[in-house]
Amino acid sequence: MTTNTENAKIEQCIILGSGPAGYTAAIYTGRAGLQPIIYEGLQPGGQLTITTEVENFPGFADGIDANELMDSMRKQAERFGADIRTATATKVDLSQSPYTLWFDDDTVVKCRTLVIATGASAKYLGLSDEKKYQGLGVSACATCDGFFYRKKVVAVVGGGDTACEEATYLAGLASKVYLIVRKPYLRASKAMQDRVLNNPKIEVLFETNTLGLFGEDGVEGAHVIYRKGEADERTYDINIDGFFLAIGHKPNSDLFKPWVKTDETGYIMTEGDSPRTGIPGVFAAGDVADPHYRQAITAAASGCKAGIEVDRYLKEND
């Protein structure tokens, strides 16, 4: 590694991101003898490390601690020769191969292939309580954590399709679901609205904002305000066991937007069912290219695809 782009060593494969997609891509490229280099980024282990137990990853009948799962993936990648480095990319040049990447440790690397596995970050309300109760009742993934709230009371924040879908999903598990909507209407499609409004387990709190959360060893309730700033403004508490954010995700793709195609939200668009971005030797895997599922298993699967594509590309372009 060097700050001089002219003398930078040309690596076979660079992987940006260390979630399930990044580690799986490293396992496959490592087994192919490509000596991949993973740059961990801002969140080593990815989004999964901010949750607790993972119940729906195949192979673990009794579930597994999220950090333990990611640590196992890391060790497996290292077993096959992955070089894992602690740095974050600050600039990339994908105009021609070999591609050039700059990092926040003042190093510059060139590579023949690149796997973008930088993930997507859930949007939060910005309440200090969200961090306080992270993993203790606050979640941004109903399909990941809903199982823990069987026959309990939960709240979902949001008014779009995702929020309605998560509220409906949770209603199949929880005893009651509050849907906290800051507007006087739902933004979701008519079909999703009907599903929510006709579900007896879901109570929609229109024109309501969350002020904070409370609880001793975890979330026990939320402070909310109805019609904030209006003459009939009213604050009150709701008793809940879980608080789910469903106000969207932001794909971590800004760095690559000058070079690859993204949708209106910023998710990297790939070719068909492949991880190919349209730039030869540059692939996208995991949540950064997945606006629909955002699951550990689908991220790992796309990392597998990216790893195989890297190997194929290098063999075809020797």
C-alpha positions in Angstrom: 0.0 0.0 0.0 1.2 3.5 -0.8 -0.1 7.0 -1.3 1.6 7.1 -4.7 -0.9 5.9 -7.3 1.8 5.2 -9.8 3.6 2.7 -7.6 0.6 1.2 -5.9 0.6 -2.6 -6.1 -2.1 -4.1 -8.3 -4.2 -6.5 -6.2 -6.4 -9.2 -7.8 -9.5 -8.6 -5.7 -10.6 -5.9 -3.2 -13.8 -6.3 -1.2 -15.3 -3.2 0.4 -17.5 -4.2 3.4 -17.4 -6.9 6.0 -21.0 -8.1 6.4 -22.3 -11.4 5.2 -21.9 -10.4 1.6 -18.3 -9.2 2.0 -17.2 -12.2 4.0 -18.9 -14.7 1.7 -17.3 -13.1 -1.4 -13.9 -13.4 0.5 -14.5 -17.1 1.2 -15.2 -17.9 -2.4 -12.4 -15.8 -3.9 -10.0 -17.0 -1.2 -10.8 -20.6 -2.0 -10.1 -19.8 -5.6 -6.6 -18.7 -4.5 -7.1 -15.0 -5.3 -5.9 -13.7 -1.9 -8.7 -11.1 -1.5 -8.3 -8.0 0.6 -11.3 -7.0 2.7 -11.6 -3.4 4.0 -13.9 -3.6 7.0 -15.3 -0.1 6.7 -17.1 1.9 9.4 -19.0 -1.1 10.9 -16.9 -4.3 11.0 -19.3 -7.2 10.7 -22.0 -5.1 9.1 -25.5 -4.2 10.2 -26.0 -7.6 11.8 -23.7 -6.7 14.6 -26.2 -4.2 16.0 -28.8 -7.0 16.6 -28.7 -9.8 19.2 -29.7 -13.3 18.3 -30.2 -14.5 14.7 -33.0 -17.1 14.5 -33.4 -17.4 10.7 -30.0 -18.1 9.4 -30.0 -21.7 8.1 -27.9 -24.2 10.0 -28.5 -23.0 13.5 -31.5 -24.8 14.9 -31.4 -22.9 18.2 -30.3 -19.6 16.7 -26.9 -17.9 17.1 -25.6 -14.7 18.5 -25.2 -12.2 15.6 -21.7 -11.2 16.6 -20.7 -14.9 17.0 -22.1 -15.6 13.5 -20.1 -12.7 11.9 -17.0 -13.7 13.8 -17.3 -17.2 12.4 -17.6 -15.8 8.9 -14.6 -13.6 9.5 -12.5 -16.6 10.6 -13.6 -18.7 7.7 -12.6 -15.9 5.3 -9.2 -15.7 7.0 -8.8 -19.4 6.8 -8.9 -19.2 3.0 -6.4 -16.4 2.9 -8.4 -13.2 3.1 -6.4 -10.2 4.3 -8.7 -8.1 6.5 -7.8 -4.5 6.9 -9.3 -1.8 9.1 -9.9 1.2 6.8 -12.7 2.9 5.0 -12.6 3.9 1.3 -12.9 7.7 0.8 -12.5 7.9 -3.0 -12.6 5.5 -5.9 -11.7 5.8 -9.6 -13.5 3.2 -11.7 -12.8 4.9 -15.0 -10.3 2.3 -16.2 -8.8 -1.0 -15.0 -6.8 -1.4 -12.8 -9.2 0.6 -10.5 -7.9 2.9 -7.9 -9.1 3.2 -4.3 -8.1 5.8 -1.6 -8.6 5.0 2.1 -8.8 7.0 5.3 -5.4 5.7 6.5 -3.8 7.6 3.7 -3.2 4.5 1.5 -4.0 4.0 -2.1 -4.6 0.6 -3.7 -5.2 -0.6 -7.3 -7.2 -3.7 -8.1 -8.3 -5.7 -11.1 -11.6 -6.6 -9.5 -13.8 -4.9 -6.9 -16.7 -6.2 -4.9 -18.8 -3.4 -3.4 -20.5 -4.8 -0.3 -20.9 -1.7 1.7 -24.5 -2.4 2.8 -27.4 -0.1 3.6 -28.0 1.7 6.8 -31.4 1.9 8.4 -32.8 5.3 8.9 -33.5 6.3 12.5 -35.5 9.1 14.1 -32.5 10.5 15.8 -33.6 9.9 19.3 -30.9 9.2 21.9 -33.1 6.4 23.2 -32.7 4.6 20.0 -29.0 4.0 20.7 -29.7 3.4 24.4 -32.1 0.5 23.7 -30.3 -0.8 20.5 -30.7 -4.6 20.8 -32.9 -4.1 23.9 -36.1 -3.5 22.1 -35.2 -1.2 19.3 -34.9 -2.8 15.8 -35.0 -1.9 12.2 -35.8 -5.3 10.9 -39.1 -7.0 11.8 -38.3 -10.2 9.9 -35.0 -10.4 11.8 -36.3 -9.7 15.3 -40.1 -10.2 15.2 -39.8 -13.7 16.6 -38.7 -12.4 20.0 -42.0 -10.5 20.4 -44.5 -13.3 20.2 -47.6 -12.4 22.1 -46.1 -9.1 23.1 -47.0 -5.5 22.3 -44.8 -3.6 19.7 -44.8 -0.3 17.8 -43.8 0.3 14.2 -42.8 3.8 13.0 -43.6 4.7 9.4 -46.5 5.1 7.0 -45.2 3.7 3.7 -45.4 0.2 2.2 -42.4 -1.1 4.3 -44.0 0.1 7.5 -47.4 -1.5 6.7 -45.7 -4.7 5.6 -43.7 -4.9 8.8 -46.8 -4.1 10.9 -48.7 -6.8 9.2 -45.9 -9.3 9.7 -45.6 -8.4 13.4 -49.3 -8.7 13.8 -49.0 -12.4 13.0 -46.7 -12.7 16.0 -47.4 -10.0 18.5 -50.6 -9.5 20.6 -50.9 -5.9 19.5 -49.1 -3.6 17.0 -49.2 0.2 17.1 -48.4 1.9 13.8 -47.1 5.4 14.5 -47.6 7.6 11.6 -46.7 11.3 11.6 -49.0 12.3 8.8 -52.9 12.1 8.9 -52.8 9.4 6.2 -50.8 6.4 5.1 -48.4 6.7 2.1 -48.6 3.0 1.4 -50.4 1.4 -1.6 -54.1 0.9 -1.3 -53.7 -2.8 -0.9 -51.3 -2.4 2.0 -53.5 0.2 3.6 -56.5 -2.0 3.5 -54.5 -4.9 5.0 -53.4 -2.7 7.9 -56.6 -0.9 8.6 -58.6 -4.1 8.5 -56.3 -6.0 10.9 -57.8 -6.0 14.4 -54.4 -6.4 16.0 -53.1 -3.1 14.4 -53.9 0.3 15.9 -52.8 3.2 13.7 -51.8 6.3 15.6 -52.1 9.1 12.9 -50.5 12.5 13.3 -48.3 11.1 16.1 -44.5 11.5 16.7 -42.3 9.6 19.1 -40.6 11.7 21.8 -38.6 9.0 23.5 -38.6 5.5 25.0 -38.5 4.3 28.5 -37.7 1.1 30.4 -35.4 -0.4 33.0 -33.5 -3.2 31.2 -35.2 -2.8 27.9 -38.0 -1.0 26.1 -41.1 -0.9 28.2 -42.9 2.0 26.5 -42.8 5.1 24.4 -43.6 8.8 25.0 -45.6 10.1 22.0 -47.2 13.3 21.0 -50.4 13.8 19.0 -50.7 16.7 16.6 -47.6 18.4 17.7 -47.8 22.2 17.7 -51.6 22.2 17.2 -54.2 23.5 19.7 -55.3 20.0 20.6 -51.7 18.8 21.0 -51.5 15.9 23.5 -48.7 13.8 24.9 -49.1 10.4 26.4 -47.4 7.0 26.8 -47.9 3.7 25.2 -46.8 0.5 26.8 -44.7 -1.6 24.4 -42.0 -4.3 24.4 -40.5 -3.6 21.0 -40.0 -0.5 18.9 -39.4 -1.1 15.1 -38.2 1.6 12.7 -39.6 1.3 9.2 -38.8 4.7 7.7 -36.4 3.4 5.1 -32.8 2.5 4.5 -30.0 4.5 2.9 -27.7 2.3 0.8 -24.0 3.2 1.3 -23.4 3.9 -2.3 -22.5 7.6 -2.5 -18.9 6.9 -3.2 -19.7 4.9 -6.3 -22.5 6.9 -7.9 -20.3 8.7 -10.4 -19.4 5.3 -11.8 -22.3 2.8 -11.4 -26.0 3.0 -12.0 -28.2 3.4 -9.0 -32.0 3.7 -8.6 -33.7 6.8 -7.2 -33.0 5.7 -3.6 -29.3 5.0 -4.3 -29.3 1.2 -4.5 -26.7 0.0 -7.0 -28.4 -1.6 -10.0 -26.9 -4.8 -11.3 -27.4 -6.7 -14.5 -30.3 -9.2 -14.3 -29.9 -11.7 -11.5 -26.1 -11.2 -11.4 -23.9 -9.0 -9.3 -22.4 -7.3 -12.4 -22.5 -3.5 -12.3 -21.8 -2.9 -16.0 -18.2 -2.0 -15.2 -15.9 -4.9 -16.1 -14.6 -6.6 -13.0 -16.8 -4.5 -10.6 -19.5 -6.2 -8.7 -22.1 -5.2 -6.1 -23.3 -7.6 -3.4 -25.5 -7.5 -0.3 -27.8 -4.7 0.9 -26.2 -2.0 -1.1 -27.8 -3.6 -4.2 -30.9 -5.1 -2.6 -33.9 -2.7 -2.0 -36.2 -5.6 -1.3 -35.0 -8.3 1.1 -32.0 -7.0 3.1 -31.5 -10.4 4.9 -28.2 -11.9 6.0 -28.9 -15.0 4.0 -29.7 -13.1 0.8 -26.6 -10.9 1.3 -24.4 -14.1 1.8 -25.9 -15.6 -1.4 -25.1 -12.5 -3.4 -21.6 -12.5 -2.0 -21.3 -16.0 -3.3 -22.3 -14.9 -6.7 -19.9 -12.0 -6.6 -17.0 -14.3 -5.6 -17.7 -16.7 -8.4 -18.0 -13.8 -10.9 -14.6 -12.4 -9.8 -12.9 -15.7 -10.4 -14.6 -16.1 -13.8 -13.6 -12.6 -14.8 -10.0 -13.0 -13.8 -9.7 -16.3 -15.6 -11.3 -14.9 -18.8 -9.0 -11.8 -18.7 -5.6 -13.3 -17.9 
